Amino acid sequence: MTASDQLTLPQLEGSAERGGSLASFIWFRTGGPAEWLVRPKDEADLARFLAELPNEVPVTPIGVGSNLIVRDGGVDGVVVRLPKSFADVTIEPGNKVRAGGAAMGITVASAARDAGVAGLEFLRGIPGTVGGAVRMNAGAYGREVKDVLVEARVVLRDGSAETWPLDKLGYTYRHSDVPEGAVVVEALFKGTPGDSATIGAEMDRIAAEREASQPLRSRTGGSTFKNPPGHKAWALIDSAGCRGLRVGDAQVSEKHCNFLLNLGNATSAEIEDLGEEVRRRVMDKTNILLEWEIQRIGSYD
Ligand SMILES: Cc1cc2nc3c(=O)[nH]c(=O)nc-3n(C[C@H](O)[C@H](O)[C@H](O)COP(=O)(O)OP(=O)(O)OC[C@H]3O[C@@H](n4cnc5c(N)ncnc54)[C@H](O)[C@@H]3O)c2cc1C
């Protein structure tokens, strides 16, 4: 029995799919379904839905799953996936960019480039949504979301909608204080005046560097572990002899060993077991315990 057995969902103007597949779109292409996969029509729809959803039903927001292992038993309760109606990106005075929670990082970076707003180029290299980036404090090339965020709009688990200024988000490395069950529906970013051609060149440089160093065309979940203070996770993994290590059809990438791959038929359990084996070997070799960066959700079988 799960908390939401026999659950009748509140009214929704968007859609709700019982047993909706997550493996069909998340980057690893593994894992079980959502008990309910919900796509609200707009913020008001989401807020009303969450307000009426019984408190004991867990709510898990999900972007495009570029930093996610969904376990093979699937995810109890409600998984919220924001649809395209949450993907608008607009430019505002003062070098600001307002983006919906479902907008992709590359779309935000491109809109900023076209408007001559510099400072958001790093989002070009992060293949997730604005909601995921705000939640994860995503970053690259020395910048993180916390360096460019003005405020974020969140719909809390009880259905109340609030605009949180930067300092309320409690950002540290790859961490925010976005509460459990809260959905980031919009963010306001601020850059500086820049030249579109220069910004575009920097975005191209980022794209080329990524292509050369990361397994972008593979079924992966991005950086598996956080960089421990003063260390690079990939170097520790390499030194522990884990490059290319396999469990079933899950493998440590040969190209970038802080990335795990689904070679084709891996289960989420194999991917997670491989990650745990890497942590053990790195601990044995270096006495450093790696901390998962990839979010793991759902239940084992
Ligand atoms: C090839 C590759 C390269 C990557 N490079 C980088 C990099 O350089 N830097 C970096 O930081 N990351 C990187 N990542 C990881 C990933 O892209 C980021 O963490 C991204 O921000 C995740 O966004 P997402 O929409 O895919 O979120 P998901 O993976 O779907 O979810 C991640 C977390 O965010 C939460 N979440 C998602 N949407 C919302 C929302 N609307 N409201 C509240 N919570 C939400 C989920 O519950 C989960 O806890 C990379 C991933 C890949 C596959």
The ligand as an SDF file (V2000), in Angstrom:
LIG
                    3D

 53 58  0  0  0  0  0  0  0  0999 V2000
   25.7400   15.8000  -20.4290 C   0  0  0  0  0  0  0  0  0  0  0  0
   25.4100   16.5120  -19.1340 C   0  0  0  0  0  0  0  0  0  0  0  0
   26.1740   17.5930  -18.7290 C   0  0  0  0  0  0  0  0  0  0  0  0
   25.8790   18.2550  -17.5310 C   0  0  0  0  0  0  0  0  0  0  0  0
   26.6560   19.3160  -17.1380 N   0  0  0  0  0  0  0  0  0  0  0  0
   26.3640   19.9660  -15.9890 C   0  0  0  0  0  0  0  0  0  0  0  0
   27.1440   21.0770  -15.5550 C   0  0  0  0  0  0  0  0  0  0  0  0
   28.1030   21.4860  -16.1870 O   0  0  0  0  0  0  0  0  0  0  0  0
   26.8130   21.6970  -14.4060 N   0  0  0  0  0  0  0  0  0  0  0  0
   25.7570   21.2960  -13.6450 C   0  0  0  0  0  0  0  0  0  0  0  0
   25.4830   21.9190  -12.6120 O   0  0  0  0  0  0  0  0  0  0  0  0
   24.9980   20.2470  -14.0350 N   0  0  0  0  0  0  0  0  0  0  0  0
   25.2660   19.5820  -15.1680 C   0  0  0  0  0  0  0  0  0  0  0  0
   24.5070   18.5170  -15.5570 N   0  0  0  0  0  0  0  0  0  0  0  0
   23.4210   18.0640  -14.6790 C   0  0  0  0  0  0  0  0  0  0  0  0
   22.0520   18.6650  -14.9950 C   0  0  0  0  0  0  0  0  0  0  0  0
   21.9670   19.1020  -16.3420 O   0  0  0  0  0  0  0  0  0  0  0  0
   21.7040   19.8250  -14.0600 C   0  0  0  0  0  0  0  0  0  0  0  0
   21.7060   19.4300  -12.7150 O   0  0  0  0  0  0  0  0  0  0  0  0
   20.3230   20.4080  -14.3990 C   0  0  0  0  0  0  0  0  0  0  0  0
   20.1540   21.6050  -13.6820 O   0  0  0  0  0  0  0  0  0  0  0  0
   19.1840   19.4500  -14.0700 C   0  0  0  0  0  0  0  0  0  0  0  0
   18.0210   19.9510  -14.6880 O   0  0  0  0  0  0  0  0  0  0  0  0
   16.8050   18.9870  -15.0430 P   0  0  0  0  0  0  0  0  0  0  0  0
   15.7100   19.8460  -15.5300 O   0  0  0  0  0  0  0  0  0  0  0  0
   17.2390   17.8940  -15.9350 O   0  0  0  0  0  0  0  0  0  0  0  0
   16.4530   18.4310  -13.5980 O   0  0  0  0  0  0  0  0  0  0  0  0
   16.1550   16.9070  -13.1950 P   0  0  0  0  0  0  0  0  0  0  0  0
   17.3660   16.0800  -13.4560 O   0  0  0  0  0  0  0  0  0  0  0  0
   14.8660   16.4760  -13.7850 O   0  0  0  0  0  0  0  0  0  0  0  0
   15.9750   17.0600  -11.6220 O   0  0  0  0  0  0  0  0  0  0  0  0
   17.1020   17.3650  -10.8140 C   0  0  0  0  0  0  0  0  0  0  0  0
   16.5910   17.8080   -9.4390 C   0  0  0  0  0  0  0  0  0  0  0  0
   15.8820   19.0300   -9.5780 O   0  0  0  0  0  0  0  0  0  0  0  0
   14.5420   18.8850   -9.1160 C   0  0  0  0  0  0  0  0  0  0  0  0
   13.6820   19.6580  -10.0200 N   0  0  0  0  0  0  0  0  0  0  0  0
   13.5850   19.5540  -11.3820 C   0  0  0  0  0  0  0  0  0  0  0  0
   12.7040   20.4570  -11.8420 N   0  0  0  0  0  0  0  0  0  0  0  0
   12.2480   21.1420  -10.7680 C   0  0  0  0  0  0  0  0  0  0  0  0
   11.3070   22.2160  -10.5990 C   0  0  0  0  0  0  0  0  0  0  0  0
   10.6470   22.7760  -11.6250 N   0  0  0  0  0  0  0  0  0  0  0  0
   11.0650   22.6630   -9.3420 N   0  0  0  0  0  0  0  0  0  0  0  0
   11.7180   22.1190   -8.2700 C   0  0  0  0  0  0  0  0  0  0  0  0
   12.6060   21.1190   -8.3650 N   0  0  0  0  0  0  0  0  0  0  0  0
   12.8640   20.6400   -9.6060 C   0  0  0  0  0  0  0  0  0  0  0  0
   14.2400   17.3880   -9.1550 C   0  0  0  0  0  0  0  0  0  0  0  0
   13.2570   17.0210   -8.1980 O   0  0  0  0  0  0  0  0  0  0  0  0
   15.6090   16.8210   -8.8010 C   0  0  0  0  0  0  0  0  0  0  0  0
   15.8260   16.8610   -7.4080 O   0  0  0  0  0  0  0  0  0  0  0  0
   24.7900   17.8270  -16.7500 C   0  0  0  0  0  0  0  0  0  0  0  0
   23.9980   16.7530  -17.1770 C   0  0  0  0  0  0  0  0  0  0  0  0
   24.3100   16.0950  -18.3690 C   0  0  0  0  0  0  0  0  0  0  0  0
   23.4480   14.9470  -18.8000 C   0  0  0  0  0  0  0  0  0  0  0  0
  1  2  1  0
  2  3  1  0
  2 52  2  0
  3  4  2  0
  4  5  1  0
  4 50  1  0
  5  6  2  0
  6  7  1  0
  6 13  1  0
  7  8  2  0
  7  9  1  0
  9 10  1  0
 10 11  2  0
 10 12  1  0
 12 13  2  0
 13 14  1  0
 14 15  1  0
 14 50  1  0
 15 16  1  0
 16 17  1  0
 16 18  1  0
 18 19  1  0
 18 20  1  0
 20 21  1  0
 20 22  1  0
 22 23  1  0
 23 24  1  0
 24 25  2  0
 24 26  1  0
 24 27  1  0
 27 28  1  0
 28 29  2  0
 28 30  1  0
 28 31  1  0
 31 32  1  0
 32 33  1  0
 33 34  1  0
 33 48  1  0
 34 35  1  0
 35 36  1  0
 35 46  1  0
 36 37  1  0
 36 45  1  0
 37 38  2  0
 38 39  1  0
 39 40  1  0
 39 45  2  0
 40 41  1  0
 40 42  2  0
 42 43  1  0
 43 44  2  0
 44 45  1  0
 46 47  1  0
 46 48  1  0
 48 49  1  0
 50 51  2  0
 51 52  1  0
 52 53  1  0
M  END
$$$$
